[in-house]
Amino acid sequence: MDPVAPAEEAEGAEEAERKSRAGRNLPAAIAVGVTLGAAILVALFTVRQVFIGIVAAAIAVATWELAGALRRGGGIQVALPPLLVGGQAMMWLSWPYGRDGLVVGYALSVLGCLVWRFRGGAAGYVRDVTASIFVAAYLPLAASFAVLLVLPADGAARVLAFMVTVVCSDIGGYAAGVFLGRHLMAPTISPKKSWEGFAGSLVAGMAGATAVVVLGLDGRPLAGVLLGAAVVLSATLGDLAESLMKRDLGLKDMGTILPGHGGLMDRLDSLLPSAVVSWCLLSLLVAS
């Protein structure tokens, strides 16, 4: 009998337990999250264009991941080259031209997808083009709102409000879900999400948003509360939507690039809709 085997089995059981309660490898997830967060903060408060570059690079990788997932799980061939080029155009045109640049970049991306798919013939044309347009809207179009957030003079604080709210929502939801979670929110979609976790997300998200809006943007507390509640809702719905995609495609994760997180798409699912919601609410509620 191997004397090391019991120790290895115990260690494996401990690792499995940690993953089952957290839903991921927690130490690895924390290390990756802290590293990415530090890089974004340095970019925001030094050269903001570097932040745009980080977003653009992340979306390029996520587009490649999602295209691969659609191909593996559904046999769908998206127009990857137009999506990669058009996605970069959306974000970088948003920097000097704002919403006008974003709209032009998106329109050109759609046209590029329509034309690129000619080469594959009629079979599956509508399916592939529809998926390509969906990817263009879901990834670079939504991410471009994070670029729009950083453009004003107080753009760094606006992006910080958006990101702090999502991070607080994630931490609050995780803590409340692990220790208090009893009532499942959507068991057929995401069996680890609970209503107690959602309540924890709301409390932590509203607190984080209010702190940044009041201290960083000189906004009213009510604006922070509204931003927090809306972003927590959008982050939760974004997470559920990506879970449905993975179930439909028969995949556990979109990729494996981030230890403890899965693919990059598996971390962007809550950020993408939240960027849109954050830009809309901060534009309405907080003067630039």
Secondary structure, 3 states (H helix, E strand, C coil): CCCCHHHHHHHHHHHHHHHHHHCCCHHHHHHHHHHHHHHHHHHHCCCHHHHHHHHHHHHHHHHHHHHHHHHHHHCCCCCHHHHHHHHHHHHHHHHHHHHHHHHHHHHHHHHHHHHHHHHHCCCCHHHHHHHHHHHHHHHHHHHHHHHHHHCCCCHHHHHHHHHHHHHHHHHHHHHHHHHHCCCEEECCCEEEEEHHHHHHHHHHHHHHHHHHHHHHHCCCHHHHHHHHHHHHHHHHHHHHHHHHHHHHHCCCCCCCCECCCECCHHHHCCHHHHHHHHHHHHHHHCCC
